[in-house]
């Protein structure tokens, strides 16, 4: 394996690890927020604001790490598109 490939794989591994860290913190803190809300202010469910807001951020993080690849717009798509555009320039 060449050095550039190693650094690219290492960067990808760190991004995946960062997403799973983000997910684990979300899954730990949100139940605490829900518990505190329902214990001390059961008449107003304000936990939805943090759950949905943070969930949206988590979804965006997932899309950046995994989602675009699943939709066909990952790194391979970029590489193919660059090659296609370079070939069109030569013609």
C-alpha positions as CSV (number, residue, x, y, z in Angstrom):
1,X,0.0,0.0,0.0
2,X,1.4,3.4,-0.9
3,X,1.7,6.2,1.6
4,X,-1.0,8.4,0.0
5,X,-3.5,5.5,0.1
6,X,-2.6,4.9,3.7
7,X,-3.2,8.5,4.7
8,X,-6.5,8.6,2.8
9,X,-7.7,5.4,4.5
10,X,-6.6,6.8,7.9
11,X,-8.5,10.0,7.3
12,X,-11.6,8.0,6.3
13,X,-11.2,5.9,9.4
14,X,-11.0,9.0,11.7
15,X,-14.1,10.4,10.0
16,X,-16.1,7.2,10.6
17,X,-14.8,7.0,14.2
18,X,-15.9,10.7,14.7
19,X,-19.4,9.9,13.5
20,X,-19.8,6.9,15.8
21,X,-18.5,9.0,18.7
22,X,-21.1,11.7,17.8
23,X,-23.8,9.0,17.7
24,X,-22.9,7.5,21.0
25,X,-22.9,10.9,22.8
26,X,-26.4,11.6,21.2
27,X,-27.7,8.2,22.4
28,X,-26.4,8.9,25.9
29,X,-27.4,12.5,26.4
30,X,-30.8,12.6,24.7
31,X,-32.4,10.1,27.2
32,X,-31.0,12.2,30.1
33,X,-32.6,15.4,28.5
34,X,-35.9,13.6,28.1
35,X,-35.8,12.4,31.7
36,X,-35.0,15.8,33.1
37,X,-37.7,17.4,31.0
38,X,-40.4,14.9,32.0
39,X,-39.3,14.9,35.6
40,X,-39.2,18.7,36.2
41,X,-41.5,20.1,33.5
42,X,-43.9,17.4,32.3
43,X,-46.4,19.9,30.9
44,X,-44.1,21.3,28.2
45,X,-42.1,18.8,26.2
46,X,-39.1,21.0,25.3
47,X,-36.8,17.9,24.8
48,X,-38.1,17.8,21.2
49,X,-36.1,20.9,20.3
50,X,-32.8,19.4,21.3
51,X,-33.7,15.9,20.0
52,X,-34.7,17.1,16.6
53,X,-32.0,19.8,16.3
54,X,-29.2,17.6,17.4
55,X,-30.7,14.7,15.3
56,X,-30.6,16.9,12.2
57,X,-26.9,17.7,12.9
58,X,-26.3,13.9,13.4
59,X,-28.1,13.2,10.1
60,X,-26.0,15.8,8.3
61,X,-22.9,14.2,9.8
62,X,-24.1,10.7,8.6
63,X,-24.7,12.1,5.1
64,X,-21.2,13.5,4.9
65,X,-19.6,10.2,6.0
66,X,-21.9,7.5,4.5
67,X,-24.9,9.0,2.8
68,X,-23.6,10.5,-0.3
69,X,-21.8,7.2,-1.1
70,X,-25.1,5.4,-0.8
71,X,-26.8,7.9,-3.1
72,X,-24.0,7.5,-5.7
73,X,-22.3,10.8,-5.0
74,X,-19.2,9.6,-3.0
75,X,-15.5,9.9,-3.7
76,X,-15.7,7.4,-6.6
77,X,-18.4,9.6,-8.3
78,X,-16.1,12.6,-7.9
79,X,-13.1,10.7,-9.4
80,X,-15.2,9.5,-12.4
81,X,-16.6,12.9,-13.0
82,X,-13.2,14.5,-13.0
83,X,-11.9,11.9,-15.5
84,X,-14.9,12.5,-17.7
85,X,-14.5,16.3,-17.6
86,X,-10.8,16.0,-18.4
87,X,-11.5,13.7,-21.3
88,X,-14.1,16.2,-22.7
89,X,-11.4,19.0,-22.4
90,X,-9.0,16.9,-24.6
91,X,-11.6,16.5,-27.3
